[in-house]
């Protein structure tokens, strides 16, 4: 059985893994995200110390990142707001040190692949995976392959209706202000109310706004991409009671335009949490490496 490595690169931690699938994990480690100069050598050390022969390493990274192999900055983390990480040669640094094949994609695409391979998107051809937490991002899988284009999708930065009278908050996105991420991410909740979302009671007015924004973004993506399933993850979605409210608001916003039983009668099976939970991303890095090797 081939053995793969995986790196889930997040804004607060890097999760490193060696194994073949969820039932065959040989080694794991969590490394705090500080600076590239501190973090990447520790990641390299984790893999350099293994006695196993690793076929390839899959990386799912926060972004924006450059996925164009013809580009001089392929494998770079580009204009990220994460301090110290802009223009970091992620793939090159890992590949040169370990002399191994690297497969690179966004963190959300990779988490979506994990759900396609072993989670709530098995046997589903078109899957939308959204993470709503420190940031908001989305990945889309079409018949087992991540969606790429001119750049990779940046679903968290879509512009959505903003009722300034109802919500005078300007938003926190350093690029767009009140895009979806600027209004509905975890830090946006904190900045607006002065309290972390996990500490707000279920009856707080924050959740009516939050679910309205999330449902609006999802209906926009439903119109544009027509996914067969939507998976919602991230720290904000740890409040599982939000799922039902989002489903209801999606139906209201759709106004019965989408004539399909999944949306009309079975929406609780259409908008779901990840089966792999918080491990969707790190397990997805193994799926990314495996798929590249198999093809």
C-alpha positions as CSV (number, residue, x, y, z in Angstrom):
1,X,0.0,0.0,0.0
2,X,1.6,3.3,-1.0
3,X,2.2,5.8,1.8
4,X,1.6,9.5,1.4
5,X,2.4,12.7,3.3
6,X,0.1,15.6,3.9
7,X,0.3,19.2,5.1
8,X,-2.8,21.1,6.0
9,X,-1.5,24.7,6.2
10,X,-3.7,27.0,8.3
11,X,-3.5,30.4,9.7
12,X,-3.0,29.2,13.3
13,X,-1.5,25.7,12.8
14,X,0.0,23.3,10.3
15,X,-1.2,19.7,10.5
16,X,1.2,17.2,9.1
17,X,0.3,13.5,8.5
18,X,1.8,10.3,7.0
19,X,-0.5,7.4,6.0
20,X,-2.6,5.9,3.3
21,X,-6.2,6.6,4.4
22,X,-8.2,7.3,7.6
23,X,-7.7,3.7,8.8
24,X,-4.0,3.6,8.1
25,X,-2.4,6.7,9.7
26,X,1.3,6.2,10.7
27,X,2.3,9.5,12.1
28,X,0.8,13.0,12.8
29,X,2.0,16.3,14.2
30,X,0.6,19.8,14.8
31,X,2.9,22.8,14.3
32,X,2.0,26.3,15.3
33,X,1.9,28.8,12.5
34,X,4.4,31.6,13.2
35,X,6.7,32.8,10.4
36,X,7.7,30.9,7.3
37,X,11.3,30.9,8.6
38,X,10.2,29.1,11.7
39,X,7.3,27.0,10.6
40,X,8.5,25.4,7.3
41,X,11.8,24.0,8.8
42,X,9.7,22.3,11.5
43,X,7.4,20.8,8.8
44,X,10.4,19.6,6.8
45,X,11.9,18.0,9.9
46,X,8.7,16.1,10.6
47,X,8.9,14.4,7.2
48,X,12.7,14.1,7.2
49,X,12.6,12.0,10.4
50,X,10.2,9.4,9.1
51,X,11.6,5.9,8.2
52,X,8.8,5.3,5.8
53,X,9.1,5.7,2.0
54,X,6.6,8.5,1.1
55,X,5.3,8.4,-2.5
56,X,4.2,12.1,-2.6
57,X,3.1,14.9,-0.4
58,X,-0.3,16.7,-0.7
59,X,-0.5,20.3,0.5
60,X,-3.7,22.2,1.2
61,X,-2.9,25.8,2.0
62,X,-4.5,29.0,3.1
63,X,-4.3,31.6,0.3
64,X,-4.4,33.2,-2.0
65,X,-2.0,30.7,-3.7
66,X,-0.6,30.3,-7.2
67,X,-1.7,27.0,-8.8
68,X,-0.6,27.8,-12.3
69,X,2.3,25.4,-13.1
70,X,3.4,27.7,-16.0
71,X,3.8,30.7,-13.6
72,X,7.1,31.8,-12.1
73,X,5.4,31.9,-8.7
74,X,3.8,28.5,-8.9
75,X,3.5,27.0,-5.4
76,X,3.7,30.4,-3.7
77,X,1.4,31.8,-1.1
78,X,0.8,35.2,-2.8
79,X,-1.0,38.3,-1.5
80,X,-2.3,36.8,1.8
81,X,-3.3,39.1,4.6
82,X,-1.5,36.6,7.0
83,X,1.4,38.7,8.3
84,X,4.8,37.5,7.1
85,X,3.5,35.0,4.6
86,X,3.1,37.1,1.5
87,X,5.1,35.8,-1.5
88,X,6.3,32.6,0.4
89,X,7.7,29.9,-1.9
90,X,5.8,27.1,-0.1
91,X,6.1,24.2,-2.6
92,X,9.6,25.0,-3.6
93,X,10.9,25.1,0.0
94,X,9.3,21.8,0.9
95,X,10.2,20.1,-2.4
96,X,13.9,21.2,-2.5
97,X,14.4,20.0,1.1
98,X,12.7,16.7,0.8
99,X,13.3,15.9,-2.9
100,X,9.8,14.5,-3.3
101,X,6.8,15.1,-5.5
102,X,4.4,17.8,-4.2
103,X,0.8,18.3,-5.1
104,X,-0.6,21.7,-4.1
105,X,-4.2,23.1,-3.8
106,X,-6.3,25.3,-1.6
107,X,-7.3,24.2,1.9
108,X,-11.0,24.1,1.0
109,X,-10.5,22.1,-2.2
110,X,-8.4,19.6,-0.3
111,X,-11.0,19.3,2.5
112,X,-13.6,18.8,-0.2
113,X,-11.5,16.0,-1.7
114,X,-11.4,14.3,1.7
115,X,-15.2,14.4,1.9
116,X,-15.4,13.0,-1.6
117,X,-13.1,10.2,-0.8
118,X,-14.2,9.2,2.7
119,X,-17.0,11.5,3.9
120,X,-20.3,13.0,3.1
121,X,-19.7,13.5,-0.6
122,X,-19.0,9.9,-1.6
123,X,-20.6,9.1,-5.0
124,X,-21.5,12.8,-5.5
125,X,-20.2,14.3,-8.7
126,X,-20.5,18.1,-7.9
127,X,-19.7,19.1,-4.4
128,X,-19.4,22.6,-2.8
129,X,-17.4,22.7,0.4
130,X,-17.5,26.0,2.4
131,X,-15.5,26.8,5.6
132,X,-16.9,29.6,7.8
133,X,-14.4,30.4,10.5
134,X,-11.4,32.7,10.8
135,X,-12.0,33.3,7.1
136,X,-14.6,32.2,4.6
137,X,-13.5,30.1,1.7
138,X,-15.0,27.5,-0.7
139,X,-13.9,24.6,-2.8
140,X,-15.7,22.9,-5.6
141,X,-15.1,19.3,-6.8
142,X,-16.3,18.2,-10.3
143,X,-16.2,14.4,-10.8
144,X,-13.3,14.1,-8.4
145,X,-11.3,17.1,-9.7
146,X,-11.0,20.5,-7.9
147,X,-12.3,23.5,-9.8
148,X,-9.6,25.9,-11.0
149,X,-9.7,28.7,-13.5
150,X,-7.8,32.0,-14.1
151,X,-7.2,31.7,-10.3
152,X,-8.6,29.4,-7.7
153,X,-12.2,30.2,-6.5
154,X,-12.4,32.9,-3.8
155,X,-16.0,32.4,-2.7
156,X,-15.6,34.2,0.6
157,X,-15.0,37.5,-1.2
158,X,-18.2,37.5,-3.2
159,X,-20.2,40.7,-2.7
160,X,-23.6,40.2,-1.1
161,X,-26.5,42.6,-0.3
162,X,-25.7,44.7,2.8
163,X,-28.6,46.5,4.5
164,X,-26.7,49.3,6.2
165,X,-29.7,50.4,8.3
166,X,-30.1,46.9,9.7
167,X,-26.3,46.3,10.0
168,X,-24.2,49.4,10.0
169,X,-21.0,47.3,10.5
170,X,-18.5,48.2,7.7
171,X,-16.9,44.7,7.5
172,X,-13.4,43.6,8.2
173,X,-12.0,42.4,4.9
174,X,-8.8,44.5,4.2
175,X,-9.5,44.3,0.5
176,X,-13.3,44.6,0.2
177,X,-14.7,45.6,3.5
178,X,-18.2,44.1,3.5
179,X,-17.8,41.0,1.3
180,X,-19.1,37.7,2.7
181,X,-15.9,37.1,4.7
182,X,-15.9,40.7,5.9
183,X,-19.4,40.4,7.3
184,X,-19.8,36.8,8.4
185,X,-16.4,35.3,9.4
186,X,-15.6,34.6,13.0
187,X,-13.5,37.7,13.4
188,X,-16.3,39.8,11.9
189,X,-18.6,38.5,14.6
190,X,-16.1,39.5,17.3
191,X,-15.4,42.9,15.8
192,X,-19.1,43.7,15.5
193,X,-20.3,42.5,18.9
194,X,-17.1,42.6,21.0
195,X,-17.6,38.9,22.0
196,X,-16.4,35.7,20.2
197,X,-19.2,33.9,18.5
198,X,-18.8,30.8,20.7
199,X,-19.7,33.0,23.7
200,X,-22.9,34.5,22.2
201,X,-26.2,33.0,23.3
202,X,-28.3,31.3,20.7
203,X,-30.9,34.0,21.0
204,X,-28.5,36.8,20.2
205,X,-29.4,39.0,17.2
206,X,-26.0,38.2,15.7
207,X,-27.2,34.8,14.4
208,X,-30.1,36.2,12.4
209,X,-27.6,38.4,10.5
210,X,-25.1,35.6,10.2
211,X,-27.4,33.0,8.8
212,X,-28.9,35.5,6.4
213,X,-25.4,36.3,5.0
214,X,-24.4,32.7,4.8
215,X,-27.7,31.6,3.1
216,X,-27.4,34.5,0.6
217,X,-23.9,33.4,-0.4
218,X,-24.9,29.8,-0.7
219,X,-27.9,30.7,-2.9
220,X,-25.6,32.7,-5.2
221,X,-23.3,29.7,-5.5
222,X,-26.3,27.4,-6.1
223,X,-27.3,29.6,-9.0
224,X,-23.8,29.7,-10.4
225,X,-22.5,26.2,-9.8
226,X,-25.5,24.0,-9.1
227,X,-23.8,21.7,-6.6
228,X,-25.4,18.3,-5.8
229,X,-24.4,18.7,-2.2
230,X,-23.2,21.5,0.1
231,X,-20.9,20.9,3.0
232,X,-20.4,23.6,5.7
233,X,-17.5,23.5,8.1
234,X,-15.5,25.9,10.2
235,X,-15.6,27.3,13.7
236,X,-18.8,29.3,13.2
237,X,-20.6,26.2,12.0
238,X,-19.6,24.4,15.2
239,X,-23.0,25.8,16.3
240,X,-25.0,23.0,14.7
241,X,-28.3,24.8,15.3
242,X,-27.3,27.2,12.5
243,X,-27.7,24.5,9.9
244,X,-31.5,24.4,10.1
245,X,-31.8,28.2,10.0
246,X,-29.6,28.4,7.0
247,X,-31.6,25.7,5.2
248,X,-34.8,27.6,5.9
249,X,-33.4,30.9,4.7
250,X,-32.0,29.3,1.6
251,X,-35.5,28.0,0.7
252,X,-37.0,31.5,1.4
253,X,-34.4,33.2,-0.8
254,X,-34.8,30.6,-3.6
255,X,-38.6,31.3,-3.5
256,X,-39.3,27.9,-5.0
257,X,-37.4,28.7,-8.2
258,X,-35.3,25.6,-8.0
259,X,-37.8,22.8,-8.8
260,X,-35.9,19.9,-7.3
261,X,-36.9,17.7,-4.4
262,X,-33.4,18.0,-2.8
263,X,-34.1,21.7,-2.3
264,X,-37.8,21.6,-1.7
265,X,-38.2,18.4,0.5
266,X,-34.8,17.0,1.4
267,X,-32.7,20.1,2.1
268,X,-31.5,18.6,5.4
269,X,-29.7,16.1,3.3
270,X,-28.4,18.7,0.8
271,X,-26.7,21.2,3.3
272,X,-24.7,19.1,5.7
273,X,-21.7,19.2,8.0
274,X,-18.5,17.2,7.0
275,X,-18.5,13.6,8.0
276,X,-14.8,13.8,8.7
277,X,-15.3,16.8,10.9
278,X,-12.2,18.8,11.7
279,X,-10.1,16.1,10.0
280,X,-11.5,16.7,6.5
281,X,-8.6,19.0,5.6
282,X,-5.7,16.9,6.8
283,X,-7.2,13.7,5.5
284,X,-7.9,15.4,2.2
285,X,-4.2,16.1,1.8
286,X,-3.7,12.3,1.6
287,X,-6.5,12.1,-1.0
288,X,-4.9,14.8,-3.0
289,X,-1.5,13.0,-3.1
290,X,-3.2,9.7,-3.8
291,X,-5.3,11.0,-6.7
292,X,-2.2,12.6,-8.2
293,X,-0.2,9.3,-7.9
294,X,-3.1,7.2,-9.3
295,X,-3.5,9.4,-12.3
